[in-house]
Amino acid sequence: MLVDGKWTAEWHPVQATDAKGGFVRQISGFRHWVTPDGAVGPPGEAGFRAEAGRYHLYVALICPWASRTLIARALKGLETAISVSVVEPALTDQGWRFGDYPGADRDTLNGATYLHELYTRANPHYTGRATVPVLWDKQRGTIVNNESADIVRMLNDGFGDLADSTVDLYPEPLRPQIDALNEAIYPRLNNGVYRAGFATTQIAYEEAFTDVFGMLDELEARLAAGGPFLFGDRLTETDIRLFVTLVRFDFAYHGLFKCNRRMLKDYAALSGFLHRMLAVPGVRQTVNVDHIKRGYYSVKALNPNGIVPVGPALD
Ligand SMILES: N[C@@H](CCC(=O)N[C@@H](CS)C(=O)NCC(=O)O)C(=O)O
């Protein structure tokens, strides 16, 4: 991680833990907001006006949080307005690296080798982990925001006429229900699998395991009772949040993170949802199974020899 703008060897993939050995995710540090006219957003400074070609997304295809921004970009028709660079799948001892691994990119925009260089370019005294996704402003040469939940909302309504206004991932009448379901799914499932995988005590692992499968059971029942999406016919940001975890489940979380009560394919309604999401135009292109497997199985603390499982297949 970076400490006062310097890369430190203190980097550790297991990240921070609480008193019970539970995994603790860092709070994101850049929280500015792109708005149609450059007015100040919910948090942050003013001056980030929506303009075609001005913004760039740095992502990792292994990462569910980065992938949700890629899906929102595709569904909102912002692929030509916002360019993208993909880091290599395996975290190095200096964090995410750009390069020639198939499906990854060099950083032709800023010429960085490691993602952390962009963080120190934006703030020479930055302290924290250099995470993806990063929304970069080419005009001001800085990071707009590195919190995927914010970036998804910004892509939904911050880009004015540049975006497809017929798609609304956070519709006004559903906002209270969306917020409530997000608040359940994030700790128990999206982050729950990480809490299981990176737990350093048996009790923290078992608590996370119970959360993960409790949430999957609830969502299976919800989708079996009605669909095709979590809120019926309308695809919302909560569907994207669920999808990015489900699509990684059998490849990484079932094995590496020991979330192994069942495989995702054993849940009929959740599997149906997964395949419905994959069929939505633009979604499948954001899923790179090789990056997912190679990325997760390169975490040395969990898999010291780096062997990547051959199966399963995405059918
Ligand atoms: N709050 C962030 C979390 C992003 C995050 O944790 N990304 C991980 C990859 S899945 C990362 O970049 N980790 C690198 C590190 O922790 O050094 C968001 O949702 O945008």
The ligand as an SDF file (V2000), in Angstrom:
LIG
                    3D

 20 19  0  0  0  0  0  0  0  0999 V2000
  -14.4870    0.2360   -2.1660 N   0  0  0  0  0  0  0  0  0  0  0  0
  -13.8300   -0.1440   -3.3180 C   0  0  0  0  0  0  0  0  0  0  0  0
  -13.1700   -1.4890   -3.1290 C   0  0  0  0  0  0  0  0  0  0  0  0
  -12.3910   -1.8850   -4.3270 C   0  0  0  0  0  0  0  0  0  0  0  0
  -11.4290   -3.0360   -4.0260 C   0  0  0  0  0  0  0  0  0  0  0  0
  -11.3320   -3.5390   -2.8910 O   0  0  0  0  0  0  0  0  0  0  0  0
  -10.7190   -3.4860   -5.0910 N   0  0  0  0  0  0  0  0  0  0  0  0
   -9.7380   -4.5400   -4.9360 C   0  0  0  0  0  0  0  0  0  0  0  0
   -9.8440   -5.5460   -6.0650 C   0  0  0  0  0  0  0  0  0  0  0  0
  -11.3210   -6.5000   -6.0340 S   0  0  0  0  0  0  0  0  0  0  0  0
   -8.3360   -3.9710   -5.0530 C   0  0  0  0  0  0  0  0  0  0  0  0
   -8.0610   -3.1860   -5.9280 O   0  0  0  0  0  0  0  0  0  0  0  0
   -7.4260   -4.4320   -4.1830 N   0  0  0  0  0  0  0  0  0  0  0  0
   -6.0450   -4.0700   -4.2330 C   0  0  0  0  0  0  0  0  0  0  0  0
   -5.4490   -3.9320   -2.8630 C   0  0  0  0  0  0  0  0  0  0  0  0
   -6.2300   -3.9900   -1.8920 O   0  0  0  0  0  0  0  0  0  0  0  0
   -4.2540   -3.7340   -2.7620 O   0  0  0  0  0  0  0  0  0  0  0  0
  -14.8530   -0.1490   -4.4390 C   0  0  0  0  0  0  0  0  0  0  0  0
  -15.8850   -0.8190   -4.3450 O   0  0  0  0  0  0  0  0  0  0  0  0
  -14.6120    0.5250   -5.4180 O   0  0  0  0  0  0  0  0  0  0  0  0
  1  2  1  0
  2  3  1  0
  2 18  1  0
  3  4  1  0
  4  5  1  0
  5  6  2  0
  5  7  1  0
  7  8  1  0
  8  9  1  0
  8 11  1  0
  9 10  1  0
 11 12  2  0
 11 13  1  0
 13 14  1  0
 14 15  1  0
 15 16  2  0
 15 17  1  0
 18 19  2  0
 18 20  1  0
M  END
$$$$
